[in-house]
Amino acid sequence: MRVLLHVVFWLTLTVWIALVVAPGLTGMTAFGVLQDQEVSVARYADFFAGDQEGMSRLTAGLITDPIFRWTSSAQWVLAPLALVVCLIELRTMRWVPGWSRWARVWLVGAAFALVVYHNVVMGPAMQDELDTYREAAAAMDRPTSEAAHERFETMHRDAERLYSARLLLLVGAVAGTAAGAAAGGGRRSRRGT
């Protein structure tokens, strides 16, 4: 049972880390390619006339938006699963030093809290501003569009910092688990168990 729990924990953590990294990499790649290809979306062509960078950003956002939504939704499953497995393993991993077991619980718990904050507070607010920006741009309402875009960009910078913090917490959980397992394994081998 202990091995199965550990496998579930590592798989969950690995997929969770991939889902934290994937949206950012996808967005950067999409923007770069679309900028080079001078892609245009007919609905917004008049609004972005002469502004290829703005058109590329909007188009990249349209393409990557489903990825951001999907990865955010998937983290509703991965985050609590990782935390529950951590808590269960507190008992089954008695051979691992206590600092390591508790550190990873706190690190995974903090990353889970960031998922909750993002998905409940920040994500919906960003989506509202993004929708306002896009609708106003399509309607050629420049003042409304620019104001919504500025509010979105401010939140987007905060979201990037939270994603980076989440990634650091998860990498810390990986490092803490590995260090604890190594220390615990050394202790077990010295005891001859």
N, C-alpha and C positions, 0 to 999 in steps of 0.2 A: 504493500500500500504506500509506503514511504517513497519508493522509487516512482510510482505512478504520480503521486502528488508533485514530486520534484520535476518530473517531465512536463506535467501540465503547467507548473509555474514557469518553467523556462520557455515553453512554447508560447504561453500567453504573453510573457514579457517581450519576447522577440517580435511577435506580431504587433504588439502595442507600440513598441519603438518604431517599427516600420510604418505604422499608421500615423505616427507623430511626424516622421521625416517626409513621407511621401507627398503630402500636399504642397509643402514648400518647394521641393525639388521639381514637382510637376509644374507649379506656377512659374518658377524661374525659367524652366525649359520652354514652356509654351510661349511666354512673353518674348524670349529671345528669338525663337523660330518665327513667330508671327511678325515681329518687328522686321526681320530680315526679308520676309516674303511680302511685306507690305499688304497684308491681308486687310480686307474691308468688309464690314457688315452693312448691307444696304439700309437697314432700318436706322442706322446711326451715321450714315455717310455725310449728310448735310451738317450735322452737329460737329463732326470731327474733320470737316474739310480743311486740309492743310496741316492737320495735327496727326501724323501717322503714329507717333508714340502713344497719344491718348487712345486712338483707335485700337492699337495693338494691346494696350492694357485692358481695355474694355473687352475685347475679343478673348484674350487669355482668361479673363475672369469668367466670361460666359462658358468657356470650355472647362475650366477647372472647378467651377462652383459645385457640380455634382460630386466631384472627388472630395472636396472639403466637407460637404454634407454627409457623404457616406462614411468617411473616416471618423467624423465626429460622432455619428450614430453608433458605429462599431465599437468605439471606446466606451459607450454605455455598458457594453457586455464585458469587454476586456478588463477595464479598471476594477470593477467590483470582484470579478473572478480572481484577478491577481491578488487583491487584498484578502479575500476569503481564504485562498490557498496559503498565503503568508501566515495568516492567523492559525490555520489548522497545523501548518508545519512547525509552529512554535513548540508544539508538544512532541511531534515526531522527529524533530531534528535536535534532540537534546545533546548530541555529540558535537554540534556546532556551537562555538562560543555565544553566549547570550547577547553580547554587544552586536554581533552580526545579525542575529535573528531579529532583534528589536530595531536595529537601524534600518533594515530593509522594510520592516512593517511601517515605520514612520515615513520612509522615502516613498514607498508605494502609496501609502495613505495620503501623503501630500500631493502626489501626482493625480490621484483620484479626485482630491478636492479641486484641483485645477480643471479637471474634466468637467466636474459639476458646475463650477463657476463659468467656464467657457460655454457649455451647452445650455445652461439655464439663463445666464445673464448676458454675457458678451456676444455670443453667437447670434441670438435673435435680434439684438440691437443692431449689430453689424449688418445683418440681412435686411432689416428694415431700411437702413440708410442706403444700402446697395440697390435695393429695389426702387427707392425714390430716385436715386441718381440715374438709373437706367431708364425709368419711365419718363423722367423730366428731359433727359437727353433725346429720347425718341420724339418727344413732343416739342423739341427746340426751346424748352424753358431753361435757358442758361443760368439765371440766378439760382433757381431751385436746385438744378443739377449740380452746380459748382458747390453750393453750400452743403448738400448731402454728401458729395464726394469728399469734401474737406473733413466732415465729421467721420465718414467711413475711414479715411486714411489715418486719422488720429487713433481710432479704435484698432485699426489694422496693425499699427506700430505696437500698441499695447498687446495685441494678440500674439504678435511675433515674439515678444519678450516672454509671454506666458508659455508659448510653445517651446521656446528655448529652455525655460525653467523646467518644464515638464520633462523634456529630453534629458536634462542634467540629473533630475531626480531619478529617472529610470536607469540611466547609466550608472548612477551611484548605487542603485539597488543591485544592479548586475555585479559591480565591483565588490560591494559589501558581501553579497552572497558567495561570490567566488573566493574572496579572501577568507571569509568565515569557514567555507567548506575546506579550503586548503589547511587552515589552522586546525580545524576539527579533525581532518584526516590525519594530520601529523600527530595530534594528540592520541588518536585511536591506535595508530601504528606503534607509538612508543609504549602504549599499554599492552600491545599484543592482541588487540581485539579486532 
